[in-house]
Amino acid sequence: MLDTAIMTRHDIKDTRLVRSFAYIGGKWCASASGEVIKVTNPGDGAVIGEVASLDADESRGAVDAAQSAFADWSMTLPQARAAILRRWFDLMILHKEDLARIMVLEQGKPISEARGEIDYAASFVEYYAEETKRPNIEGVTSHLPDAEVELWLEPVGVAALITPWNFPSAMLTRKAAAALAAGCTVVAHPSKETPFSALALAELAERAGLPPGVFNVVTGDAPPIVEPWTKDSRVRALSFTGSTEVGRLLYRQSAETVKRLVMELGGHAPVIVFKGADLDSAVTETIKAKFATSGQDCLGANRIYVERPVYDAFCEKFTEAARALTIGHGMDDPDIGPLMTGGAVAKQEEHVADAIAKGASLSLGGKRHALGPLFYEPTVLIDVPDEATIMREETFGPVAALTPFDTEEEVVTRANNTEFGLVAYIHSNDPRRIYRVTRALQFGMVAVNRTKVTGAPIPFGGVKQSGLGREGARKGMEEFMEIKYVCRDWA
């Protein structure tokens, strides 16, 4: 089914990592209908392979496998679960280069970013291998005479995981490692654009010793796979990373079975640069926040507010820094790779045209790149009014929107004027201002004078319509656990 020669030409050493079948109940499965989905390299449009496209009945079969495996896995000693997760982590690190190259071929991101994502993805497996042994029975001072009170943490059951194409490895391990550590079994659906990364992780999970049915990966179109999970009462938790629009749909579909929901949805991150900040550092960090993953990141800077006394200088420095970014194919390790779909490129064009029509000026870029139909130039818009679409919608691409502000109160109001609330960035050297603005911003995460804030030990998530619950840290594991209250009389 798959032309492994394509993979071999890109120096993938262990070709067994390149899998074209779904993984259910410890077996590699084709679709009974023979249906497949072609996967293409966004850099050049070449078909890199095909994966099985399963239907609703086969999706329910994955739940059957997970449900059958749940009793044994949930009762497996935490130390044994931890040892398996640790072996999974070790194998990911051992095969880091192959995993990164598979990701570049199907997702297009620069190879250095792909290697970084594998490190990031593996860190969740390592973290939860350690956290597996942490949950304990908690004794509580009894409010009743002659009674003992305890709180037990128990796995919720089968967990459904739905992951996006922009971080195809990290979003899967962040969810799966937490669920598996908690004692849940998993049915996972990777994006149809990037299934090979998930299937490679399933191959390594099998090698690590995860029992059949504990970790299942179901490939194909989302609706016939995911909708049965939302309606299946055996699926007790659903974790989704993706758009707010799809999150709302899953929320409605899951209501009938009252599932535990964890959702990391859209972002619309503001960057606020105050006068007195280290301007060079602010430019460097904002370039990172805007253009990482070619702008295709829910944490990406979408609205860049700069205090008026330093606005012109910031715009000039930022434009020159963006001009220096390189554009190219992922294996050549540029700063900017291709976007994922033609629709994504069209969205950049629409946002740029709309902003200019409403009074913004084009400082850099603003058009497709000659490398191919999915490449778009790093673009800088200045003096962007709040009425522009780009100031109200997530761009998800390499277009930066800059605008001035005059007062702290004004910029906080403008930054908060959105249905989203995932992350915000502040640049200031005034500790009192940092405290006030951090408290006032309605976002789940705030980064101060830096861009990178994520990692396995922190609870990742947003407020408002940017999501529900948290991923990472102890909180991420608790999302897949229930509290059982036990009141015991020894009489």
Residue pairs with C-beta under 8 A, 6 or more apart in sequence:
1 20
1 21
1 30
1 36
1 49
1 50
2 18
2 20
2 49
2 50
3 47
3 48
3 49
4 15
4 18
6 46
6 48
6 49
6 105
7 15
7 18
7 48
7 49
7 101
7 102
7 105
8 15
10 101
10 104
10 105
10 331
11 97
11 101
12 18
12 98
12 101
12 102
13 97
13 98
14 95
14 98
16 203
17 95
17 98
17 99
17 102
17 200
17 203
17 204
18 49
18 102
18 196
18 199
18 200
19 28
19 196
19 199
19 200
19 202
19 203
20 36
20 49
20 50
20 51
20 52
20 199
21 28
21 29
21 30
21 51
21 52
21 199
21 219
22 28
22 29
22 30
22 31
22 51
22 52
22 54
22 58
22 62
22 199
22 216
22 217
22 218
22 219
22 220
23 29
23 199
23 202
23 203
23 206
23 215
23 216
23 217
24 58
24 61
24 62
24 65
24 216
24 217
24 218
25 61
25 62
25 64
25 65
25 68
25 69
25 212
25 213
25 216
26 65
26 206
26 211
26 212
26 213
27 212
29 52
29 54
29 58
30 52
31 52
31 53
31 54
31 55
31 58
31 220
32 55
32 57
32 58
33 55
35 52
35 53
35 54
35 55
35 220
36 50
36 51
36 52
36 53
37 50
37 51
37 52
37 53
37 192
37 195
37 219
37 220
37 221
38 47
38 49
38 50
39 47
39 48
39 49
39 50
39 51
39 106
39 192
39 193
39 194
39 195
39 196
40 46
40 47
40 48
40 106
41 48
41 105
41 106
41 108
42 107
42 108
42 337
42 338
42 339
42 340
42 341
42 374
43 108
43 329
43 330
43 337
43 338
43 371
43 372
43 374
44 329
44 372
45 372
45 373
45 374
48 105
48 106
48 196
49 196
51 192
51 195
51 196
51 199
51 219
51 220
52 219
52 220
53 192
53 219
53 220
53 221
54 218
54 219
54 220
54 224
54 225
55 220
55 224
56 224
56 225
56 227
56 228
58 218
59 187
59 218
59 224
59 225
59 226
59 228
59 229
60 228
60 232
62 187
62 216
62 218
63 158
63 187
63 228
63 229
63 232
63 234
63 235
65 212
65 213
65 216
66 158
66 185
66 186
66 187
66 213
66 214
66 216
67 157
67 158
67 185
67 234
68 213
69 185
69 211
69 212
69 213
69 214
70 155
70 157
70 158
70 184
70 185
72 211
73 81
73 180
73 183
73 184
73 185
73 211
73 214
74 154
74 155
74 183
74 184
74 185
75 183
76 183
78 132
78 133
78 135
79 132
79 133
81 132
81 180
81 181
81 183
82 129
82 130
82 132
82 133
82 181
83 129
83 209
84 208
84 209
84 210
85 125
85 126
85 128
85 129
85 132
85 177
85 180
85 181
85 208
86 125
86 126
86 129
87 207
87 208
87 209
88 125
88 129
88 177
88 204
88 205
88 208
88 210
89 122
89 125
89 126
89 129
90 208
91 204
91 207
91 208
92 99
92 118
92 121
92 122
92 125
92 173
92 201
92 204
93 122
95 200
95 204
96 115
96 118
96 119
96 122
97 115
98 200
99 114
99 118
99 169
99 197
99 200
99 201
100 111
100 114
100 115
100 117
100 118
101 111
101 114
101 331
102 196
102 197
102 200
103 109
103 114
103 117
103 118
103 168
103 169
103 194
103 197
104 110
104 111
104 114
104 330
104 331
105 196
105 330
106 168
106 193
106 194
106 195
106 196
106 197
107 114
107 165
107 166
107 168
107 193
107 194
107 197
107 330
107 340
108 294
108 329
108 330
108 337
108 338
108 339
108 340
108 374
109 117
109 293
109 294
109 330
109 337
110 330
110 332
110 333
110 334
110 335
110 336
110 337
111 330
111 331
111 332
111 333
112 333
113 292
113 293
114 330
117 167
117 169
117 170
118 169
120 170
120 454
120 455
121 169
121 170
121 172
121 173
121 174
121 201
122 173
123 455
123 456
124 170
124 173
124 174
124 177
124 178
124 456
124 472
125 173
125 177
126 456
127 177
127 456
127 457
127 472
128 177
128 178
128 180
128 181
128 456
128 476
128 477
129 177
129 181
131 181
131 474
131 477
132 181
134 474
135 153
135 182
135 477
135 481
136 153
137 150
137 151
137 152
137 153
138 150
138 151
139 148
139 149
139 150
140 149
140 150
140 151
141 149
142 148
142 149
142 487
143 149
144 487
146 489
146 490
146 491
147 487
147 488
147 489
148 487
148 488
148 489
148 490
149 485
149 486
149 487
149 488
150 485
150 486
150 488
151 483
151 484
151 485
151 486
152 483
152 484
152 485
152 486
153 478
153 481
153 482
153 483
153 484
154 183
154 481
154 482
154 484
155 179
155 182
155 183
155 184
155 480
155 481
155 482
156 182
156 184
156 236
156 237
156 260
156 480
156 481
156 482
157 184
157 185
157 234
157 235
157 236
157 237
158 184
158 185
158 186
158 187
158 234
158 235
158 236
158 237
159 175
159 179
159 184
159 185
159 186
159 187
159 235
159 236
159 237
159 238
159 239
159 480
160 186
160 187
160 188
160 189
160 226
160 229
160 230
160 235
160 237
160 238
160 239
161 172
161 175
161 176
161 179
161 186
161 187
161 188
161 189
161 238
161 239
161 240
162 188
162 189
162 222
162 226
162 238
162 239
162 240
162 241
162 242
162 250
163 171
163 172
163 175
163 188
163 189
163 190
163 191
163 198
163 241
164 171
164 191
164 241
164 242
165 191
165 193
165 194
165 340
166 293
166 296
166 297
166 298
166 340
167 241
167 293
168 190
168 191
168 194
168 197
168 198
169 197
169 198
169 201
171 241
172 188
172 190
172 197
172 198
172 201
173 201
174 456
174 460
174 471
174 472
174 476
175 186
175 188
175 239
175 241
175 262
175 471
176 186
176 188
176 215
178 471
178 472
178 476
178 477
178 479
178 480
179 185
179 186
179 237
179 239
179 480
180 186
180 210
180 214
180 215
181 477
182 477
182 478
182 480
182 481
183 481
184 237
184 480
185 213
185 214
185 215
185 216
186 214
186 215
186 216
187 216
187 218
187 229
187 235
188 198
188 215
188 216
188 217
188 218
189 217
189 218
189 219
189 222
189 225
189 226
189 229
190 197
190 198
190 199
190 217
190 219
191 222
192 219
192 220
192 221
192 222
193 340
193 341
195 217
195 219
198 217
198 219
199 217
199 219
201 217
202 215
202 217
205 215
218 225
226 250
227 253
229 235
229 238
230 238
230 250
230 253
230 254
230 257
230 259
231 253
231 256
231 257
232 257
233 257
235 257
235 259
236 259
236 260
237 259
237 260
237 261
237 262
237 479
237 480
238 250
238 254
238 259
238 260
238 261
238 262
239 261
239 262
239 263
239 469
239 471
239 479
240 246
240 247
240 250
240 261
240 262
240 263
240 264
240 265
241 263
241 264
241 265
241 298
242 265
243 265
243 266
244 265
244 266
244 419
244 420
244 465
244 466
247 263
247 265
247 266
247 465
247 467
250 261
250 263
251 261
251 263
254 261
260 479
260 480
261 468
261 469
262 467
262 468
262 469
262 470
262 471
262 479
263 467
263 468
263 469
264 298
264 422
264 460
264 461
264 462
264 466
264 467
264 471
265 298
265 420
265 422
265 462
265 465
265 466
265 467
266 298
266 394
266 420
266 422
266 465
266 466
267 298
267 299
267 300
267 302
267 394
267 420
267 422
267 423
267 462
267 466
268 302
268 303
268 392
268 393
268 394
268 418
268 420
268 422
269 289
269 299
269 300
269 301
269 302
269 303
269 422
269 423
269 424
269 425
269 443
270 301
270 302
270 303
270 304
270 305
270 414
270 415
270 424
270 425
270 441
271 286
271 289
271 301
271 303
271 304
271 305
271 424
271 425
271 427
272 305
272 405
272 411
272 415
272 424
272 425
272 426
272 427
272 428
272 437
273 279
273 282
273 286
273 304
273 305
273 306
273 307
273 310
273 314
273 427
274 307
274 408
274 426
274 427
274 428
274 430
274 433
275 307
275 309
275 310
276 428
276 429
276 430
277 310
277 427
277 428
277 429
277 449
278 427
278 429
278 449
279 310
279 313
279 314
279 317
280 317
281 427
281 449
282 314
282 427
282 449
283 314
283 317
283 318
283 321
284 321
285 425
285 427
285 449
285 450
285 451
286 301
286 304
286 318
286 400
286 425
286 427
286 451
287 318
287 321
287 322
287 325
288 451
288 452
289 299
289 300
289 301
289 425
289 451
290 300
290 301
290 304
290 398
290 400
291 322
291 325
291 335
291 336
291 378
291 398
291 400
292 300
292 451
293 300
294 336
294 337
294 338
294 339
294 397
294 398
295 395
295 396
295 397
295 398
295 399
296 339
296 340
296 344
296 396
296 397
297 396
298 394
298 422
299 422
299 423
299 454
300 394
300 395
300 396
301 400
301 425
302 390
302 391
302 394
302 395
302 401
303 390
303 391
303 401
303 403
303 414
303 415
304 318
304 400
304 401
304 402
304 403
305 403
305 404
305 405
305 411
305 414
305 415
306 314
306 315
306 402
306 403
306 404
306 405
307 404
307 405
307 406
307 411
308 404
308 405
308 406
311 402
311 404
314 402
315 363
315 380
315 382
315 402
318 380
318 400
318 402
319 363
319 364
319 380
319 382
322 364
322 365
322 378
322 379
322 380
322 400
323 364
323 378
325 334
325 335
325 336
325 378
326 334
326 335
326 336
327 334
327 335
327 336
327 337
327 369
327 371
327 375
327 377
327 378
328 334
328 336
328 337
328 371
329 337
329 338
329 371
330 337
330 338
335 378
336 375
336 378
336 398
337 375
338 371
338 372
338 374
338 375
339 345
339 348
339 374
339 375
339 376
339 397
340 374
341 374
342 373
342 374
344 374
344 396
344 397
345 368
345 373
345 374
345 376
345 397
347 395
347 396
347 397
348 376
348 379
348 395
348 397
348 398
348 399
349 367
349 368
350 389
351 388
351 389
351 390
351 393
351 395
351 399
352 362
352 366
352 379
352 381
352 390
352 399
354 388
354 389
354 390
355 381
355 384
355 385
355 388
355 389
355 390
355 401
356 362
356 381
358 385
358 387
358 388
359 383
359 385
360 381
360 382
360 383
360 384
360 385
360 388
360 401
361 381
361 382
361 383
362 379
362 380
362 381
363 380
363 381
363 382
363 402
364 377
364 378
364 379
364 380
365 376
365 377
365 378
365 379
365 380
365 398
365 399
366 377
366 379
367 376
367 377
368 375
368 376
368 377
369 375
369 376
369 377
376 397
376 398
376 399
377 398
378 398
378 400
379 398
379 399
379 400
380 400
380 402
381 390
381 399
381 400
381 401
381 402
382 402
382 403
383 402
383 403
383 404
384 390
384 391
384 401
384 402
384 403
385 391
385 403
386 392
386 403
386 414
386 417
388 401
390 399
390 401
391 401
391 403
392 418
394 420
395 401
405 411
405 414
408 433
408 436
408 437
412 437
412 440
412 441
415 424
415 441
416 440
416 441
416 442
418 464
419 464
419 465
420 462
420 464
420 465
420 466
421 442
421 443
421 444
421 462
421 463
421 464
421 465
421 466
422 443
422 444
422 445
422 461
422 462
422 466
422 467
423 443
423 444
423 445
423 446
423 447
423 453
423 462
424 441
424 443
424 445
424 446
424 447
425 446
425 447
425 448
425 451
426 434
426 437
426 438
426 441
426 446
426 447
426 448
426 449
427 448
427 449
428 434
428 437
428 448
428 449
429 449
434 448
438 446
438 448
442 463
442 464
443 462
443 463
443 466
444 461
444 462
444 463
444 466
444 467
445 453
445 460
445 461
445 462
447 453
454 460
454 472
455 472
456 472
456 473
457 472
457 473
458 472
458 473
459 470
459 471
459 472
459 473
459 475
459 476
460 470
460 471
460 472
460 473
460 476
461 467
461 468
461 469
461 470
461 471
469 475
469 479
470 476
470 479
471 479
